[in-house]
Amino acid sequence: MDDASIAWTRATTGDDDGRRARTGDDGRRPWETADDGRRRARVVDARAIAPALVDAHGRGHNYLRISLTERCNLRCAYCMPAEGVDLTPDGRLLTASEVERLVHIFARAGVDKVRLTGGEPTVRRDLEDIVRRVSAAPGVRDVSVTTNGVALERRLEGLKANGLTRLNLSLDTLVPAKFEFMTRRKGQERVMRSIDRAVELGFDSVKVNVVVMRGQNDDEILDFVELTKTKPINVRFIEYMPFDGNKWSERKMVSYAEMRARIDEKYILRRADDPRQEVAKNFYVDGHVGTVSFITSMTNHFCSGCNRLRIMADGNLKVCLFGNAEVSLRDAMREGATDDEILKIIGDAVQRKKAKHAGMHELADLDNRAMIKIGG
């Protein structure tokens, strides 16, 4: 791609509610290490994005999420339908080499952040090799994994050695018996060990994702905040979202406003200075070494700053988590398309991306994949 085809986009900060706290003395966000803050300063303020990754609404996309598998060792109700899902045959899933090729194509166009998801990515024996290949792609500065953490602890050193920089661990309860009920499997203690080990190893960030559901774990919101008192982690409270088969209802969803109100009764939160493309509302907690955040997809969407694209395990590109339009990059590769031809397919899909997703009630009626088949 020649220089004339590169468009420059500048990340700006937005303010949704006026409550902002300054960053640290060295300019870091509250969930960042010093190295992390320096990396952000280098790549966010002036980022090269190819026209193919700039949509019709002027949003540049530098963040790619790739699902590596549809399989999982847990059965969380909001992700996996009770009746299960029809798994894509292994031969129709992306290989490590195909993942590597796609990352190179996207990185050449301006993607510098890649997240590997599932299903559960640790069920792939070649996860370390994939992390190595992705982190070696020219232009990629940040490689992360979203995992349930059950089988993670013993693989953390190898993942870090191969270039993994960040971790997101999904954990919806701190009570082992409730964990077994919610996931239909045991393993809460193993997830906690994975969190502690990740902190010990010094990853750039360790985030804990908590999907809050009324009547199941909303009574633990304050317990999760308390976890940040001594652990340098970022706990992210996520509004319950509708996907195929997860029996979503507004009654089950605990809104950002309600979660904030509960937390404000006990803790003092100070808003961080979030960049415009940040999906979370991030907060310092007075007296705590860790931080808390909120993902408000249902009650306060962040579509205007969206910089994310998704590739599912079967190779389909999805430009919006809640959209049902897909295009197969796997088929294009296997039919002999060149890198430039694949980038053209990607660009055409990006141009069709809508300004925002539908409202939560419309989303509940939309025909979409189960979350496990999209990728977390």
PyMOL commands that set and color helices and strands:
alter all, ss='L'
color gray80, all
select helices_A, chain A and resi 3-5+34-43+51-53+90-92+96-108+121-123+127-135+153-161+176-183+188-201+218-227+256-264+303-305+329-334+339-351+360-365+371-374
alter helices_A, ss='H'
color red, helices_A
select strands_A, chain A and resi 7-9+47-49+63-67+113-117+142-147+166-170+205-212+234-239+269-271+280-285+291-295+308-311+316-318+327-328
alter strands_A, ss='S'
color yellow, strands_A
deselect
rebuild
show_as cartoon
